[in-house]
Amino acid sequence: MQPRWIGAFLAYVIFSNGVVAWAQTASSLVSGQVICVDGNTAARHAAVEFVPLSKVLPGMAAEQGVGDTQGTETDFNGTYEVALAPGTYVVNAFLPGYANDLKLLRSMLKNYGLDEQKKLVSALPQLTVKAGANSKLDLSLRRAGSISGRVSVDVGGVLESMGVTATLVLDKQAVPTSTDRRAPSAYTVTASTDDRGGYRIFGLPAGNYHISLTCDEGSYRFAGMRDGVSTIEPSRAGVAKLIVYASEALVPDEAQTVHLEDGDEARGIDITVPLRLLHSIGGKVSVNGAPAGGVQLALHKPDGTVQPTNAISMPDGSYRFDLLPQGNYTIEARAKGVSAEANKAPHGTVPVALLDTDVLDANIDLRAAE
């Protein structure tokens, strides 16, 4: 039987170690105020997030450990208070209409090596929290830029409830891994058009932007005018994914570039959908001369990509792809439900040079491979 004092000693050691362990991991209070610098006013109801450095730079995980992102919101006076575990955090405050520097940074980091990433991240506010030591950190918000305009169709009318996207474009010199003269980044902001075709995208940091309209529902088409508005209504499969850049470009290299500084309002950046430049490819599918319905058709675009939504031939064998810009296409037909690997299935292709008119006689007669 061990002496009674040994048990008391062990209890003391365990209790003491527990206190020490708790003290080492105890949260500390961080407080401060967020100011909008454009009016030197309190940033009311601004989001404030503390992101562990290892979450922003995964390569730093071994040095900094991995923790959880913590967030809070400012009060009416723009002040905040949050309890944080010990560690190093990247601090980000944001409010609609103001720059979100962390979002911008994260969209660019993949283009750089770890050393360059560290330099970029060092420009953001950071805070090292120590156990039991409260901290104070004030932050400021810069008014971001905005881009607005109108979306219309060259044959008349506007497009409502359509998504318009601003994509930050980086110069080649700013993107070490880019081979393009102007490379789009992962930083995008989207807004919808109103009943008059108008849009306004705000919260954009300084930089160069492409503005684009995307119709990527796959089974949609322009269906003409209704009460002065050009509508897009459900149709058959085969409508191409359509991207139109301001002012009416169909490829990024011809897009209008909009430059913004902090707080700029770029107005009148209109997009016109050039239906006069968009055409259709269609025809009939047959098997050994007989009309074939239910055949899957894929459209290979001029850039080598494949249209994401296939067409399916109708019972009379007819098919059609709409909203296509000029270029050299290839239509591939294959029996429905049969994969490309099943090379004995009836299949066929036809090349199509789409110029300034529709091509509706791109017929395909499928024959089983020998």
PABA-954111 format. One record per residue (C-alpha): residue in one letter; x negated, y, z. Coordinates in steps of 0.5 Angstrom, whole numbers, always signed. Each point is the difference from the previous one (the first is absolute). Layout:
N
<bavo 'A',<X,Y,Z>>,
...
END
This chain:
370
<bavo 'M',<+0,+0,+0>>,
<bavo 'Q',<-3,+7,-2>>,
<bavo 'P',<+0,+5,+5>>,
<bavo 'R',<+6,+5,+0>>,
<bavo 'W',<-5,+6,-2>>,
<bavo 'I',<-2,-3,-6>>,
<bavo 'G',<+7,+0,-3>>,
<bavo 'A',<+1,+7,+2>>,
<bavo 'F',<-6,+2,-3>>,
<bavo 'L',<+2,-3,-7>>,
<bavo 'A',<+7,+3,+1>>,
<bavo 'Y',<-4,+7,+0>>,
<bavo 'V',<-5,-2,-6>>,
<bavo 'I',<+6,-2,-4>>,
<bavo 'F',<+4,+7,+2>>,
<bavo 'S',<-6,+4,-1>>,
<bavo 'N',<-1,-3,-7>>,
<bavo 'G',<+7,+1,-2>>,
<bavo 'V',<+0,+7,+2>>,
<bavo 'V',<-7,+1,-4>>,
<bavo 'A',<+3,-3,-6>>,
<bavo 'W',<+7,+4,+1>>,
<bavo 'A',<-4,+7,+0>>,
<bavo 'Q',<-4,-2,-6>>,
<bavo 'T',<+6,-1,-4>>,
<bavo 'A',<+4,+5,+3>>,
<bavo 'S',<+4,+5,-5>>,
<bavo 'S',<-2,+7,+0>>,
<bavo 'L',<+4,+6,-1>>,
<bavo 'V',<-1,+4,-6>>,
<bavo 'S',<+3,+7,-1>>,
<bavo 'G',<+0,+6,-5>>,
<bavo 'Q',<+4,+5,-4>>,
<bavo 'V',<+1,+0,-8>>,
<bavo 'I',<+0,+6,-4>>,
<bavo 'C',<+3,+2,-7>>,
<bavo 'V',<-6,+4,-2>>,
<bavo 'D',<+4,+4,-6>>,
<bavo 'G',<+5,+3,+6>>,
<bavo 'N',<-4,-1,+6>>,
<bavo 'T',<+6,-3,+3>>,
<bavo 'A',<+1,-7,+4>>,
<bavo 'A',<+1,-6,-4>>,
<bavo 'R',<+6,-2,+3>>,
<bavo 'H',<+2,-8,-1>>,
<bavo 'A',<-7,-1,-4>>,
<bavo 'A',<-2,-8,+0>>,
<bavo 'V',<-7,-1,+4>>,
<bavo 'E',<-3,-6,-1>>,
<bavo 'F',<-7,-3,+3>>,
<bavo 'V',<-2,-6,-5>>,
<bavo 'P',<-6,-4,+3>>,
<bavo 'L',<-6,+2,-4>>,
<bavo 'S',<-1,-8,-2>>,
<bavo 'K',<+7,+1,-3>>,
<bavo 'V',<-2,+5,-5>>,
<bavo 'L',<-7,-3,-1>>,
<bavo 'P',<+0,-8,+0>>,
<bavo 'G',<-7,+0,+0>>,
<bavo 'M',<-1,+3,+6>>,
<bavo 'A',<+4,-5,+4>>,
<bavo 'A',<-6,-3,+3>>,
<bavo 'E',<-2,+6,+3>>,
<bavo 'Q',<+6,+3,+2>>,
<bavo 'G',<+5,-5,+2>>,
<bavo 'V',<+7,-1,-3>>,
<bavo 'G',<+6,+3,+4>>,
<bavo 'D',<+7,+3,-2>>,
<bavo 'T',<+2,+6,-3>>,
<bavo 'Q',<+4,+5,+5>>,
<bavo 'G',<+4,+5,-2>>,
<bavo 'T',<+5,+6,+3>>,
<bavo 'E',<+3,+6,-2>>,
<bavo 'T',<-1,+7,+2>>,
<bavo 'D',<+6,+4,+4>>,
<bavo 'F',<+3,+7,-1>>,
<bavo 'N',<-6,+3,+2>>,
<bavo 'G',<-5,-4,-5>>,
<bavo 'T',<-3,-4,+6>>,
<bavo 'Y',<-1,-7,+1>>,
<bavo 'E',<-2,-5,+5>>,
<bavo 'V',<-2,-8,-1>>,
<bavo 'A',<-3,-5,+4>>,
<bavo 'L',<-6,-4,-4>>,
<bavo 'A',<-5,-6,+1>>,
<bavo 'P',<-7,+2,+0>>,
<bavo 'G',<-3,+0,-7>>,
<bavo 'T',<-1,+4,-6>>,
<bavo 'Y',<+5,+3,-4>>,
<bavo 'V',<+2,+4,-6>>,
<bavo 'V',<+5,+5,+2>>,
<bavo 'N',<+5,+2,-5>>,
<bavo 'A',<+6,+5,+0>>,
<bavo 'F',<+5,+1,-5>>,
<bavo 'L',<+7,+4,-2>>,
<bavo 'P',<+4,+0,-6>>,
<bavo 'G',<-3,+5,-5>>,
<bavo 'Y',<-7,+0,+4>>,
<bavo 'A',<-6,-4,-2>>,
<bavo 'N',<-1,-7,+2>>,
<bavo 'D',<-8,-1,+0>>,
<bavo 'L',<+0,-7,+2>>,
<bavo 'K',<+5,-2,-5>>,
<bavo 'L',<-4,+3,-6>>,
<bavo 'L',<-7,-3,+3>>,
<bavo 'R',<+3,-7,+0>>,
<bavo 'S',<+2,+0,-7>>,
<bavo 'M',<-7,+2,-2>>,
<bavo 'L',<-5,-4,+5>>,
<bavo 'K',<+0,-6,-5>>,
<bavo 'N',<-4,+3,-5>>,
<bavo 'Y',<-6,+1,+5>>,
<bavo 'G',<-5,-4,+4>>,
<bavo 'L',<+0,+0,+7>>,
<bavo 'D',<-5,+5,+1>>,
<bavo 'E',<+4,+5,-4>>,
<bavo 'Q',<+7,-2,+3>>,
<bavo 'K',<-4,+2,+7>>,
<bavo 'K',<-1,+7,-3>>,
<bavo 'L',<+7,+1,-2>>,
<bavo 'V',<+3,-2,+6>>,
<bavo 'S',<-4,+4,+4>>,
<bavo 'A',<+3,+6,-3>>,
<bavo 'L',<+6,-2,+4>>,
<bavo 'P',<+2,+2,+7>>,
<bavo 'Q',<-3,-6,+5>>,
<bavo 'L',<+1,-1,+7>>,
<bavo 'T',<-4,-5,+5>>,
<bavo 'V',<+4,-2,+6>>,
<bavo 'K',<-3,-2,+6>>,
<bavo 'A',<+3,-4,+6>>,
<bavo 'G',<+3,+4,+5>>,
<bavo 'A',<-2,+7,-4>>,
<bavo 'N',<+6,+4,-2>>,
<bavo 'S',<-2,+4,-7>>,
<bavo 'K',<+3,+6,-3>>,
<bavo 'L',<+0,+1,-8>>,
<bavo 'D',<+4,+5,-4>>,
<bavo 'L',<+1,-1,-7>>,
<bavo 'S',<+2,+5,-6>>,
<bavo 'L',<+4,-2,-6>>,
<bavo 'R',<-1,+4,-7>>,
<bavo 'R',<+6,+1,-4>>,
<bavo 'A',<+0,-5,-6>>,
<bavo 'G',<+2,+2,-8>>,
<bavo 'S',<+6,-2,-3>>,
<bavo 'I',<+2,-1,-8>>,
<bavo 'S',<+7,+1,-3>>,
<bavo 'G',<+3,-1,-6>>,
<bavo 'R',<+6,-3,-4>>,
<bavo 'V',<+1,-6,-4>>,
<bavo 'S',<+3,+0,-6>>,
<bavo 'V',<+1,-4,-7>>,
<bavo 'D',<-2,+3,-7>>,
<bavo 'V',<+7,-2,-3>>,
<bavo 'G',<+3,+4,+6>>,
<bavo 'G',<+3,-1,+7>>,
<bavo 'V',<-4,-1,+6>>,
<bavo 'L',<-2,-6,+5>>,
<bavo 'E',<+3,-1,+7>>,
<bavo 'S',<-2,-4,+6>>,
<bavo 'M',<-7,-2,-4>>,
<bavo 'G',<-6,-1,+4>>,
<bavo 'V',<-6,+5,-2>>,
<bavo 'T',<-7,-1,+2>>,
<bavo 'A',<-6,+4,+2>>,
<bavo 'T',<-6,-4,-1>>,
<bavo 'L',<-7,+3,+2>>,
<bavo 'V',<-5,+0,-5>>,
<bavo 'L',<-7,-1,+2>>,
<bavo 'D',<-6,+3,-5>>,
<bavo 'K',<-5,-6,-1>>,
<bavo 'Q',<-6,+4,+3>>,
<bavo 'A',<+5,-1,+7>>,
<bavo 'V',<+1,-7,-1>>,
<bavo 'P',<-7,-4,+0>>,
<bavo 'T',<+4,-7,-3>>,
<bavo 'S',<+4,+3,-5>>,
<bavo 'T',<-2,+0,-7>>,
<bavo 'D',<+6,+4,-2>>,
<bavo 'R',<-1,+8,-2>>,
<bavo 'R',<+6,+1,+5>>,
<bavo 'A',<+2,-6,+4>>,
<bavo 'P',<+7,+0,+4>>,
<bavo 'S',<-1,-1,+7>>,
<bavo 'A',<+5,-4,+5>>,
<bavo 'Y',<+3,+7,+3>>,
<bavo 'T',<+7,+1,-3>>,
<bavo 'V',<+6,+3,+2>>,
<bavo 'T',<+7,-1,-3>>,
<bavo 'A',<+6,+4,+0>>,
<bavo 'S',<+7,-1,-3>>,
<bavo 'T',<+3,+5,-5>>,
<bavo 'D',<+7,+3,+2>>,
<bavo 'D',<+6,+1,-4>>,
<bavo 'R',<-3,+5,-5>>,
<bavo 'G',<-6,-4,-1>>,
<bavo 'G',<-4,+4,+5>>,
<bavo 'Y',<-6,-2,+4>>,
<bavo 'R',<-5,+2,+6>>,
<bavo 'I',<-6,-4,+2>>,
<bavo 'F',<-3,+3,+7>>,
<bavo 'G',<-5,-1,+5>>,
<bavo 'L',<-6,-1,-6>>,
<bavo 'P',<-7,+1,+2>>,
<bavo 'A',<-4,+5,-4>>,
<bavo 'G',<-2,-4,-7>>,
<bavo 'N',<+2,-2,-7>>,
<bavo 'Y',<+6,-3,-1>>,
<bavo 'H',<+4,-4,-6>>,
<bavo 'I',<+7,+0,+1>>,
<bavo 'S',<+4,-5,-3>>,
<bavo 'L',<+7,-3,-1>>,
<bavo 'T',<+1,-8,+1>>,
<bavo 'C',<+6,-4,-3>>,
<bavo 'D',<-2,-7,+2>>,
<bavo 'E',<+6,-4,+2>>,
<bavo 'G',<-1,-4,-6>>,
<bavo 'S',<+7,-1,-2>>,
<bavo 'Y',<+2,+7,-1>>,
<bavo 'R',<+1,+5,-6>>,
<bavo 'F',<+1,+7,-2>>,
<bavo 'A',<+8,-1,-1>>,
<bavo 'G',<+1,+7,-3>>,
<bavo 'M',<+4,+6,+3>>,
<bavo 'R',<+5,+1,+6>>,
<bavo 'D',<+2,+7,+2>>,
<bavo 'G',<-6,+3,-3>>,
<bavo 'V',<-4,-5,+4>>,
<bavo 'S',<-5,-6,-4>>,
<bavo 'T',<+2,-6,+4>>,
<bavo 'I',<-4,-7,+1>>,
<bavo 'E',<+5,-6,+1>>,
<bavo 'P',<-1,-7,+1>>,
<bavo 'S',<-1,-4,-7>>,
<bavo 'R',<-3,-6,-3>>,
<bavo 'A',<-7,-2,+2>>,
<bavo 'G',<-6,+2,-4>>,
<bavo 'V',<+0,+8,+1>>,
<bavo 'A',<-8,+2,+1>>,
<bavo 'K',<-3,+3,+6>>,
<bavo 'L',<+0,+7,-2>>,
<bavo 'I',<-4,+5,+3>>,
<bavo 'V',<+0,+7,-2>>,
<bavo 'Y',<-5,+6,+2>>,
<bavo 'A',<+1,+7,+0>>,
<bavo 'S',<+1,+3,-4>>,
<bavo 'E',<+2,-5,-5>>,
<bavo 'A',<-6,-5,+0>>,
<bavo 'L',<+1,-8,-1>>,
<bavo 'V',<-8,-1,+2>>,
<bavo 'P',<-4,+3,+6>>,
<bavo 'D',<-5,+3,-4>>,
<bavo 'E',<+5,+5,-3>>,
<bavo 'A',<+3,+1,+6>>,
<bavo 'Q',<+0,+8,+3>>,
<bavo 'T',<-4,+0,+6>>,
<bavo 'V',<+2,+5,+6>>,
<bavo 'H',<-5,+3,+4>>,
<bavo 'L',<+2,+2,+7>>,
<bavo 'E',<-3,+3,+6>>,
<bavo 'D',<+2,+0,+7>>,
<bavo 'G',<+7,+3,+1>>,
<bavo 'D',<+1,+1,-8>>,
<bavo 'E',<+7,-1,-3>>,
<bavo 'A',<-1,-2,-7>>,
<bavo 'R',<+7,+1,-4>>,
<bavo 'G',<+3,-1,-7>>,
<bavo 'I',<-4,-7,+0>>,
<bavo 'D',<+5,-3,-5>>,
<bavo 'I',<+1,-7,-3>>,
<bavo 'T',<+3,-1,-6>>,
<bavo 'V',<+2,-7,-2>>,
<bavo 'P',<-2,-1,-8>>,
<bavo 'L',<+6,-4,-2>>,
<bavo 'R',<-2,+2,-7>>,
<bavo 'L',<-7,-4,+1>>,
<bavo 'L',<+3,-6,+3>>,
<bavo 'H',<+2,-6,-4>>,
<bavo 'S',<+3,-7,+0>>,
<bavo 'I',<-3,-7,-2>>,
<bavo 'G',<+6,-5,-2>>,
<bavo 'G',<+1,-6,-4>>,
<bavo 'K',<+3,-7,+0>>,
<bavo 'V',<-3,-7,+3>>,
<bavo 'S',<+1,-6,-3>>,
<bavo 'V',<-2,-7,+1>>,
<bavo 'N',<-1,-4,-7>>,
<bavo 'G',<+4,+5,-3>>,
<bavo 'A',<+6,+0,+4>>,
<bavo 'P',<+2,+6,+5>>,
<bavo 'A',<-3,-1,+7>>,
<bavo 'G',<+3,+3,+6>>,
<bavo 'G',<-3,+0,+7>>,
<bavo 'V',<-7,+1,-2>>,
<bavo 'Q',<-5,+4,+4>>,
<bavo 'L',<-4,+5,-4>>,
<bavo 'A',<-6,+4,+3>>,
<bavo 'L',<-2,+6,-3>>,
<bavo 'H',<-8,+1,+0>>,
<bavo 'K',<-2,+8,+0>>,
<bavo 'P',<-5,+3,-4>>,
<bavo 'D',<-5,+0,+6>>,
<bavo 'G',<+1,-7,+1>>,
<bavo 'T',<+5,+0,+6>>,
<bavo 'V',<+6,-4,+0>>,
<bavo 'Q',<+7,+4,+1>>,
<bavo 'P',<+2,-2,+7>>,
<bavo 'T',<+7,-2,-2>>,
<bavo 'N',<+1,-5,-5>>,
<bavo 'A',<+6,+0,-5>>,
<bavo 'I',<+5,-6,-1>>,
<bavo 'S',<+3,-1,-7>>,
<bavo 'M',<+7,+0,-1>>,
<bavo 'P',<+4,-6,-2>>,
<bavo 'D',<+0,+2,-7>>,
<bavo 'G',<-8,+1,+1>>,
<bavo 'S',<+0,+7,+0>>,
<bavo 'Y',<-5,+4,+5>>,
<bavo 'R',<-3,+7,+1>>,
<bavo 'F',<-5,+4,+4>>,
<bavo 'D',<+2,+7,+0>>,
<bavo 'L',<-4,+7,+3>>,
<bavo 'L',<-7,-2,-4>>,
<bavo 'P',<-5,+5,-2>>,
<bavo 'Q',<-4,-1,-6>>,
<bavo 'G',<-5,-5,-1>>,
<bavo 'N',<-1,-7,-2>>,
<bavo 'Y',<+4,-5,+4>>,
<bavo 'T',<+0,-8,+0>>,
<bavo 'I',<+7,-3,+2>>,
<bavo 'E',<-1,-7,+3>>,
<bavo 'A',<+6,-5,+0>>,
<bavo 'R',<+0,-7,+4>>,
<bavo 'A',<+6,-4,+2>>,
<bavo 'K',<+3,+2,+6>>,
<bavo 'G',<-2,-3,+7>>,
<bavo 'V',<-7,-3,-4>>,
<bavo 'S',<-7,+3,+3>>,
<bavo 'A',<-5,+2,-5>>,
<bavo 'E',<-4,-7,+2>>,
<bavo 'A',<+5,-4,-3>>,
<bavo 'N',<-3,+1,-7>>,
<bavo 'K',<+5,-5,-3>>,
<bavo 'A',<+6,+4,+1>>,
<bavo 'P',<+3,+4,-6>>,
<bavo 'H',<-4,+7,+0>>,
<bavo 'G',<-2,+5,-5>>,
<bavo 'T',<-3,+8,+0>>,
<bavo 'V',<+1,+5,-5>>,
<bavo 'P',<-4,+7,+0>>,
<bavo 'V',<+4,+6,-1>>,
<bavo 'A',<-3,+7,-2>>,
<bavo 'L',<+4,+5,+3>>,
<bavo 'L',<+0,+7,-3>>,
<bavo 'D',<+5,+5,-1>>,
<bavo 'T',<+6,-4,-1>>,
<bavo 'D',<+3,-6,+4>>,
<bavo 'V',<-2,-7,-3>>,
<bavo 'L',<+6,-5,+1>>,
<bavo 'D',<-2,-5,-5>>,
<bavo 'A',<-5,-3,+4>>,
<bavo 'N',<+3,-7,+0>>,
<bavo 'I',<-4,-6,+3>>,
<bavo 'D',<+1,-8,-2>>,
<bavo 'L',<-2,-4,+5>>,
<bavo 'R',<-3,-7,-1>>,
<bavo 'A',<-3,-5,+4>>,
<bavo 'A',<-7,+0,+0>>,
<bavo 'E',<-4,-6,-3>>,
END
